Amino acid sequence: MATASRGSGVQPEPLVVSRIFPAPRKLVFQAWSSAEHLRHWFCPAGYTVPDARIEFRVGGAFEICMRSPEGRDHWTRGRYTEIVPDARLVIDMNAVGDRDQPLFRAYTVVNFIEEAAGTRLEVNQRYTVFDPAAAPMIQGAPQGWSQTLDRLEIEVARMRWGNPSNSG
């Protein structure tokens, strides 16, 4: 089950989303570690990921293009600032506009915690708004992350059991 918390104000409160996956921690972590896996799941329902470029190392690029059902591309560009294998990722990323201008920063900490039922994934995001027009994107983050983690659950199952891939 996913939980989320958000506040309001000029600079939004941090977002915390948590979910337990019935899979080993190493496998859930692996789903975050390659562009091929991210293409399957790193977007909310109805969206696709036509382009994902990552360099999975500290200082390496994290670039994801999410395409809306209407065909509009939404890019997120950032860098990995911390990688602790099977335990923690920190990605400093910006949602960018059509001219690659930063709309908002999402400083993202992802923890992978071993539990009896599998792996608890905890995503913490702190936002810095650069363009007030981006506020609806941040307001939709709890729902977007819930849907994105639904897709991650499918990808982890596919990785674990060889289920057909989820391409959309």
Secondary structure, DSSP 8 states (H G I E B T S, - for coil): --B-----SSS---EEEEEEESS-HHHHHHTTS-HHHHHHHSS-TT-EEEEEEE--STT-EEEEEEE-TTS-EEEEEEEEEEEETTTEEEEEEEEE-TTS-EEEEEEEEEEEEEETTEEEEEEEEEEEESSGGGHHHHHTHHHHHHHHHHHHHHHHHHHHH-------
